[in-house]
Amino acid sequence: MTETTKYQLDESKLPKAWYNINADMPVPPQPVLHPGTKEPVTPDFLGVLFPMSLILQEISTERYIEIPEPVREIYKLWRPTPLFRAHRLEKALDTPAHIYYKYEGVSPVGSHKPNTAVPQAFFNKEAGTKALTTETGAGQWGSALAMACNFFGLDLEVYMVKVSYHQKPYRRIIMQTFGAEVYASPTDRTQYGRALLAQDPDSPGSLGIAISEAVEVAATSGGAKKYSLGSVLNHVLMHQTVIGLEALEQMAMAGEYPDVVIGCAGGGSNFAGFTFPFIRENLSNGQKTRVIAAEPASCPTMTRGTYTFDFGDTAAMAPIVKMHTLGHTFVPPGIHAGGLRYHGMSPQVSALVDAGYIEARAVQQLATFDAATIFARAEGIIPAPESSHAVRVAIDEALACKESGEKKVIAFNLSGHGHFDMMAYQAYFNGELEDYEYPAAAIADAMSHLPEVGN
């Protein structure tokens, strides 16, 4: 009997609507607060940064929100994405577990990020926006938004975390190919960037800092520019649910249902995109799937952070949300998983972790690259450093099955390939990578700067 390796959906099976977990959240929503007044934000305040269509998606409690046809047409360039049964990895691990992975690296820019970049560019274009600003860590988000803005005729300024700007020059070149302007953050282009450089000319930057610069540029543009975010907020996570909605159909094709689903988590977008439809099944249809979020031990937002109100950015210009946080002034070590170096976490993901619906697990950098190498040698795909955190946890779960003799079904999201992360792999093979211990003192200092609001 021939074993099936990949499960492909026809384009006609491309989801027609995104899934909005707000409709099924088992815990009440927390207010989003104005960074200045500490009072609940108004649409007018958010309207400085986002078009009204995205603001309405952010607060919607409708279970499904229709995907516009122009977005679905662009999605067809790479969606539906394949679900693979990792037969070769199972053999390499000698595990009775069945391992599946949803592969988002088949998108034109090699990651899951276009799933939200395309609709964000579409809704901005529809609202009359002429230009967008954004931040990017490893460059996956910047590349995706650059492509999307090119498709819809929008200008784009990208503030790329400085350590990643130098570690990952090819992603910068991809953005420039699509017509975006890319700056190493912190820059001298913003008031906040100049202030930081005066304090520390060698600052490696962080996602929080880059967000601050992009937000400042949009907020001070007199309406000429809007801001676009690649993770954390509800509308971003919702756009990503095409991943999990497809995966549910593909698991049915395989005749199995996952006992465990896993995703890496920096701000929460690919994790939520893959797992939220499975969480829907847990909440509404009696399934008992374990849901695991994998994060770096050097930036352990969910496993060591506090669930409290904090600013979304370092300059305290972005709205205040209740989330797992290490403190908005915390600058994580310069690990190669640049997309996971965020001090906070999606409010929805945070609430579900806090309430026990999601397990969080921290992984060290060297163990992550160990797992990435095992996976690449078995499956032939070199995973992005971010995605490799999910690979690590999936392998650990499969090895636990080997110990116990249980035949569990494990599914994870391989959120992108690592073809532009070769310097990270080179450092690993040369023995130059190191594990970073939890920076307790730095986080304790950052946590002393939390906004004073009633928790």
C-alpha positions as semicolon CSV with decimal commas, in nm:
position;residue;x (nm);y (nm);z (nm)
1;M;0,000;0,000;0,000
2;T;0,145;0,337;-0,104
3;E;0,161;0,591;0,176
4;T;0,040;0,944;0,100
5;T;0,299;1,213;0,168
6;K;0,117;1,536;0,089
7;Y;-0,244;1,640;0,105
8;Q;-0,336;1,905;-0,152
9;L;-0,660;2,102;-0,165
10;D;-0,792;2,230;-0,496
11;E;-0,816;2,608;-0,537
12;S;-1,193;2,573;-0,514
13;K;-1,141;2,470;-0,150
14;L;-0,965;2,796;-0,062
15;P;-1,152;2,936;0,242
16;K;-1,411;3,199;0,157
17;A;-1,408;3,352;0,508
18;W;-1,162;3,402;0,792
19;Y;-1,241;3,258;1,136
20;N;-1,275;3,518;1,414
21;I;-1,208;3,362;1,755
22;N;-1,370;3,662;1,928
23;A;-1,702;3,485;1,865
24;D;-1,598;3,186;2,076
25;M;-1,355;3,328;2,334
26;P;-1,420;3,155;2,668
27;V;-1,286;3,456;2,860
28;P;-1,424;3,812;2,838
29;P;-1,230;4,063;2,625
30;Q;-1,011;4,321;2,797
31;P;-1,028;4,686;2,691
32;V;-0,766;4,841;2,463
33;L;-0,642;5,158;2,633
34;H;-0,516;5,492;2,501
35;P;-0,141;5,527;2,571
36;G;-0,188;5,879;2,704
37;T;-0,519;5,885;2,889
38;K;-0,522;5,514;2,991
39;E;-0,892;5,518;2,897
40;P;-1,047;5,283;2,638
41;V;-0,940;5,384;2,287
42;T;-1,182;5,542;2,045
43;P;-1,213;5,465;1,674
44;D;-1,081;5,818;1,609
45;F;-0,752;5,736;1,784
46;L;-0,714;5,403;1,603
47;G;-0,813;5,572;1,278
48;V;-0,484;5,762;1,278
49;L;-0,309;5,427;1,229
50;F;-0,561;5,196;1,059
51;P;-0,844;5,219;0,805
52;M;-1,192;5,178;0,953
53;S;-1,246;4,841;0,781
54;L;-0,958;4,688;0,979
55;I;-1,069;4,857;1,302
56;L;-1,413;4,699;1,259
57;Q;-1,250;4,359;1,203
58;E;-1,044;4,412;1,518
59;I;-1,351;4,451;1,740
60;S;-1,593;4,226;1,552
61;T;-1,759;3,932;1,726
62;E;-1,884;3,779;1,400
63;R;-1,758;3,421;1,377
64;Y;-1,667;3,444;1,008
65;I;-1,564;3,746;0,802
66;E;-1,575;3,717;0,423
67;I;-1,247;3,724;0,231
68;P;-1,278;3,978;-0,053
69;E;-1,249;3,829;-0,400
70;P;-0,938;4,034;-0,499
71;V;-0,761;3,895;-0,189
72;R;-0,868;3,538;-0,270
73;E;-0,738;3,580;-0,626
74;I;-0,392;3,678;-0,495
75;Y;-0,404;3,400;-0,235
76;K;-0,429;3,157;-0,528
77;L;-0,067;3,236;-0,617
78;W;0,026;2,996;-0,334
79;R;-0,286;2,883;-0,148
80;P;-0,409;2,632;-0,051
81;T;-0,073;2,528;0,093
82;P;0,019;2,160;0,129
83;L;-0,009;1,950;0,443
84;F;0,270;1,692;0,462
85;R;0,283;1,364;0,651
86;A;0,644;1,352;0,778
87;H;0,703;0,982;0,710
88;R;1,079;1,024;0,684
89;L;1,103;1,222;1,009
90;E;0,893;0,959;1,186
91;K;1,137;0,690;1,070
92;A;1,440;0,899;1,169
93;L;1,297;0,943;1,519
94;D;1,176;0,581;1,538
95;T;0,849;0,707;1,686
96;P;0,502;0,553;1,671
97;A;0,363;0,907;1,643
98;H;0,218;1,032;1,316
99;I;0,364;1,376;1,238
100;Y;0,202;1,626;1,001
101;Y;0,316;1,975;0,907
102;K;0,139;2,255;0,723
103;Y;0,398;2,420;0,498
104;E;0,363;2,798;0,456
105;G;0,708;2,833;0,295
106;V;0,552;2,783;-0,050
107;S;0,432;3,146;-0,056
108;P;0,620;3,380;-0,295
109;V;0,819;3,531;-0,005
110;G;0,867;3,203;0,178
111;S;0,650;3,244;0,487
112;H;0,293;3,275;0,623
113;K;0,308;3,654;0,636
114;P;0,136;3,733;0,300
115;N;-0,186;3,583;0,442
116;T;-0,240;3,912;0,626
117;A;-0,017;4,145;0,421
118;V;-0,239;4,106;0,114
119;P;-0,571;4,186;0,289
120;Q;-0,414;4,472;0,486
121;A;-0,286;4,629;0,164
122;F;-0,625;4,568;-0,002
123;F;-0,830;4,731;0,276
124;N;-0,590;5,027;0,292
125;K;-0,606;5,077;-0,085
126;E;-0,986;5,057;-0,071
127;A;-0,986;5,328;0,200
128;G;-0,772;5,562;-0,012
129;T;-0,443;5,513;0,174
130;K;-0,140;5,611;-0,037
131;A;0,147;5,474;0,176
132;L;0,210;5,237;0,465
133;T;0,474;5,218;0,738
134;T;0,570;4,903;0,924
135;E;0,839;4,727;1,123
136;T;1,003;4,393;1,058
137;G;1,230;4,166;1,259
138;A;1,378;3,886;1,049
139;G;1,231;4,045;0,738
140;Q;0,954;3,795;0,667
141;W;0,681;4,049;0,740
142;G;0,856;4,333;0,558
143;S;0,901;4,112;0,251
144;A;0,536;4,010;0,253
145;L;0,403;4,363;0,294
146;A;0,640;4,493;0,027
147;M;0,500;4,237;-0,216
148;A;0,141;4,320;-0,118
149;C;0,192;4,697;-0,145
150;N;0,348;4,644;-0,488
151;F;0,039;4,449;-0,599
152;F;-0,195;4,730;-0,487
153;G;0,020;5,031;-0,584
154;L;0,103;5,153;-0,230
155;D;0,433;5,303;-0,115
156;L;0,598;5,138;0,188
157;E;0,855;5,236;0,451
158;V;1,000;4,945;0,653
159;Y;1,181;4,990;0,985
160;M;1,390;4,673;1,017
161;V;1,544;4,574;1,351
162;K;1,911;4,667;1,314
163;V;2,056;4,331;1,424
164;S;1,838;4,154;1,164
165;Y;1,905;4,422;0,900
166;H;2,271;4,316;0,911
167;Q;2,212;3,943;0,973
168;K;1,965;3,903;0,687
169;P;2,061;4,130;0,393
170;Y;1,876;3,920;0,136
171;R;1,539;3,986;0,296
172;R;1,618;4,357;0,279
173;I;1,696;4,316;-0,092
174;I;1,364;4,134;-0,146
175;M;1,180;4,431;0,004
176;Q;1,373;4,671;-0,216
177;T;1,296;4,456;-0,522
178;F;0,925;4,511;-0,454
179;G;0,986;4,885;-0,426
180;A;0,993;4,937;-0,046
181;E;1,230;5,170;0,140
182;V;1,409;4,985;0,423
183;Y;1,582;5,144;0,723
184;A;1,789;4,988;1,002
185;S;1,606;5,065;1,329
186;P;1,671;5,262;1,541
187;T;1,717;5,531;1,275
188;D;1,780;5,905;1,272
189;R;1,455;5,950;1,076
190;T;1,231;5,971;1,384
191;Q;1,235;6,165;1,707
192;Y;1,228;5,842;1,905
193;G;1,506;5,683;1,700
194;R;1,731;5,986;1,742
195;A;1,675;5,986;2,119
196;L;1,770;5,617;2,141
197;L;2,082;5,658;1,929
198;A;2,194;5,946;2,150
199;Q;2,177;5,707;2,448
200;D;2,321;5,401;2,269
201;P;2,471;5,452;1,922
202;D;2,525;5,074;1,896
203;S;2,170;4,971;1,988
204;P;2,082;4,638;1,819
205;G;1,720;4,750;1,803
206;S;1,411;4,546;1,886
207;L;1,067;4,488;1,742
208;G;0,926;4,723;2,007
209;I;1,163;5,001;1,894
210;A;1,091;4,943;1,524
211;I;0,717;4,951;1,594
212;S;0,762;5,285;1,772
213;E;0,940;5,435;1,473
214;A;0,683;5,308;1,222
215;V;0,395;5,427;1,441
216;E;0,557;5,772;1,487
217;V;0,601;5,817;1,112
218;A;0,238;5,723;1,042
219;A;0,095;5,924;1,332
220;T;0,283;6,241;1,235
221;S;0,211;6,217;0,860
222;G;-0,113;6,416;0,875
223;G;-0,309;6,123;0,740
224;A;-0,081;6,063;0,441
225;K;0,043;5,729;0,578
226;K;-0,115;5,443;0,772
227;Y;0,055;5,183;0,987
228;S;0,048;4,809;0,919
229;L;0,125;4,541;1,178
230;G;0,240;4,186;1,105
231;S;0,123;4,015;1,424
232;V;-0,036;4,060;1,771
233;L;-0,370;4,228;1,683
234;N;-0,691;4,034;1,627
235;H;-0,743;4,127;1,261
236;V;-0,390;4,005;1,181
237;L;-0,441;3,671;1,356
238;M;-0,781;3,632;1,193
239;H;-0,638;3,673;0,841
240;Q;-0,395;3,391;0,920
241;T;-0,673;3,142;1,002
242;V;-0,679;3,035;0,638
243;I;-0,390;2,810;0,750
244;G;-0,585;2,619;1,013
245;L;-0,910;2,612;0,816
246;E;-0,728;2,443;0,529
247;A;-0,546;2,211;0,770
248;L;-0,876;2,088;0,919
249;E;-0,990;1,977;0,572
250;Q;-0,653;1,821;0,497
251;M;-0,647;1,624;0,823
252;A;-0,990;1,490;0,724
253;M;-0,839;1,385;0,389
254;A;-0,570;1,199;0,585
255;G;-0,836;1,028;0,794
256;E;-0,680;1,148;1,120
257;Y;-0,727;1,425;1,376
258;P;-0,441;1,578;1,576
259;D;-0,394;1,499;1,945
260;V;-0,142;1,786;1,959
261;V;-0,109;2,103;1,748
262;I;0,200;2,323;1,770
263;G;0,316;2,659;1,640
264;C;0,603;2,895;1,716
265;A;0,495;3,225;1,871
266;G;0,655;3,569;1,868
267;G;0,352;3,796;1,848
268;G;0,111;3,511;1,778
269;S;0,006;3,537;1,413
270;N;0,122;3,207;1,257
271;F;0,053;3,023;1,583
272;A;-0,303;3,155;1,598
273;G;-0,358;3,112;1,225
274;F;-0,282;2,742;1,252
275;T;-0,427;2,663;1,594
276;F;-0,735;2,886;1,638
277;P;-0,956;2,673;1,408
278;F;-0,851;2,367;1,614
279;I;-0,923;2,560;1,936
280;R;-1,266;2,635;1,789
281;E;-1,319;2,259;1,763
282;N;-1,210;2,218;2,127
283;L;-1,441;2,496;2,247
284;S;-1,746;2,420;2,033
285;N;-1,733;2,059;1,916
286;G;-1,589;1,858;2,204
287;Q;-1,239;1,791;2,067
288;K;-0,955;1,751;2,321
289;T;-0,650;1,856;2,118
290;R;-0,354;1,987;2,317
291;V;-0,235;2,322;2,184
292;I;0,131;2,418;2,238
293;A;0,295;2,756;2,170
294;A;0,674;2,740;2,129
295;E;0,883;3,047;2,214
296;P;1,256;3,126;2,261
297;A;1,399;3,085;2,611
298;S;1,580;3,419;2,567
299;C;1,249;3,604;2,511
300;P;1,009;3,392;2,720
301;T;0,700;3,610;2,701
302;M;0,442;3,346;2,789
303;T;0,647;3,115;3,010
304;R;0,817;3,382;3,222
305;G;0,632;3,705;3,142
306;T;0,349;3,865;3,337
307;Y;-0,011;3,876;3,216
308;T;-0,087;4,245;3,258
309;F;-0,150;4,572;3,075
310;D;0,149;4,704;2,880
311;F;0,232;4,921;2,581
312;G;0,260;4,747;2,246
313;D;0,580;4,936;2,163
314;T;0,894;5,062;2,334
315;A;0,821;5,437;2,306
316;A;0,478;5,395;2,471
317;M;0,301;5,542;2,166
318;A;0,097;5,236;2,071
319;P;-0,222;5,132;2,253
320;I;-0,203;4,955;2,589
321;V;-0,334;4,597;2,587
322;K;-0,355;4,316;2,841
323;M;-0,106;4,052;2,734
324;H;0,185;3,841;2,848
325;T;0,477;4,082;2,855
326;L;0,841;4,109;2,956
327;G;0,808;4,488;2,976
328;H;0,791;4,721;2,677
329;T;1,143;4,856;2,737
330;F;1,301;4,508;2,735
331;V;1,544;4,452;2,445
332;P;1,594;4,075;2,394
333;P;1,930;3,919;2,306
334;G;2,009;3,915;1,933
335;I;1,904;3,558;1,861
336;H;1,868;3,450;1,499
337;A;1,493;3,392;1,533
338;G;1,442;3,764;1,480
339;G;1,068;3,728;1,431
340;L;1,027;3,598;1,787
341;R;1,205;3,888;1,958
342;Y;0,893;4,071;2,078
343;H;0,836;4,172;2,440
344;G;0,462;4,101;2,428
345;M;0,211;3,855;2,288
346;S;-0,127;3,868;2,117
347;P;-0,400;3,957;2,369
348;Q;-0,613;3,665;2,247
349;V;-0,327;3,415;2,272
350;S;-0,231;3,558;2,613
351;A;-0,586;3,523;2,746
352;L;-0,607;3,162;2,628
353;V;-0,268;3,078;2,783
354;D;-0,372;3,241;3,110
355;A;-0,700;3,046;3,113
356;G;-0,527;2,715;3,041
357;Y;-0,648;2,654;2,684
358;I;-0,296;2,685;2,541
359;E;0,030;2,542;2,680
360;A;0,344;2,755;2,640
361;R;0,692;2,606;2,612
362;A;1,029;2,784;2,590
363;V;1,309;2,639;2,375
364;Q;1,680;2,721;2,374
365;Q;1,852;2,837;2,055
366;L;2,092;2,542;2,017
367;A;1,817;2,282;2,072
368;T;1,613;2,465;1,809
369;F;1,888;2,440;1,547
370;D;1,950;2,075;1,644
371;A;1,585;2,006;1,562
372;A;1,598;2,211;1,241
373;T;1,892;2,004;1,119
374;I;1,721;1,673;1,201
375;F;1,409;1,792;1,018
376;A;1,599;1,919;0,713
377;R;1,795;1,596;0,675
378;A;1,476;1,390;0,695
379;E;1,224;1,604;0,505
380;G;1,447;1,808;0,272
381;I;1,314;2,147;0,384
382;I;1,539;2,390;0,574
383;P;1,310;2,563;0,824
384;A;1,332;2,928;0,927
385;P;1,482;2,972;1,276
386;E;1,142;3,091;1,402
387;S;0,961;2,786;1,263
388;S;1,229;2,560;1,408
389;H;1,094;2,627;1,756
390;A;0,776;2,445;1,652
391;V;0,989;2,170;1,494
392;R;1,174;2,127;1,824
393;V;0,854;2,086;2,025
394;A;0,705;1,850;1,764
395;I;1,017;1,632;1,779
396;D;1,010;1,636;2,160
397;E;0,645;1,528;2,156
398;A;0,725;1,250;1,907
399;L;1,016;1,129;2,122
400;A;0,783;1,127;2,425
401;C;0,557;0,897;2,223
402;K;0,857;0,673;2,155
403;E;0,916;0,649;2,530
404;S;0,554;0,582;2,618
405;G;0,465;0,373;2,315
406;E;0,165;0,596;2,241
407;K;0,062;0,650;1,879
408;K;-0,036;1,016;1,891
409;V;-0,109;1,240;1,593
410;I;0,107;1,554;1,604
411;A;0,055;1,850;1,368
412;F;0,258;2,169;1,351
413;N;0,284;2,476;1,135
414;L;0,609;2,510;0,942
415;S;0,562;2,883;0,902
416;G;0,847;2,949;0,658
417;H;1,168;2,824;0,499
418;G;1,516;2,929;0,607
419;H;1,672;3,000;0,267
420;F;1,755;3,357;0,372
421;D;1,880;3,251;0,715
422;M;2,194;3,073;0,606
423;M;2,418;3,292;0,822
424;A;2,235;3,154;1,125
425;Y;2,294;2,797;1,011
426;Q;2,657;2,879;0,935
427;A;2,701;3,015;1,287
428;Y;2,541;2,698;1,426
429;F;2,765;2,464;1,227
430;N;3,073;2,669;1,321
431;G;2,988;2,640;1,689
432;E;2,935;3,016;1,717
433;L;2,575;3,010;1,841
434;E;2,504;3,012;2,211
435;D;2,209;2,969;2,440
436;Y;2,096;3,284;2,617
437;E;1,978;3,247;2,971
438;Y;1,658;3,414;3,081
439;P;1,772;3,776;3,138
440;A;1,599;3,813;3,475
441;A;1,762;4,141;3,577
442;A;1,690;4,312;3,244
443;I;1,328;4,198;3,251
444;A;1,285;4,302;3,615
445;D;1,402;4,651;3,518
446;A;1,166;4,661;3,218
447;M;0,874;4,546;3,431
448;S;0,926;4,848;3,656
449;H;0,811;5,069;3,368
450;L;0,463;4,920;3,318
451;P;0,179;5,169;3,272
452;E;-0,024;5,237;3,584
453;V;-0,371;5,108;3,503
454;G;-0,617;4,897;3,699
455;N;-0,549;4,527;3,635
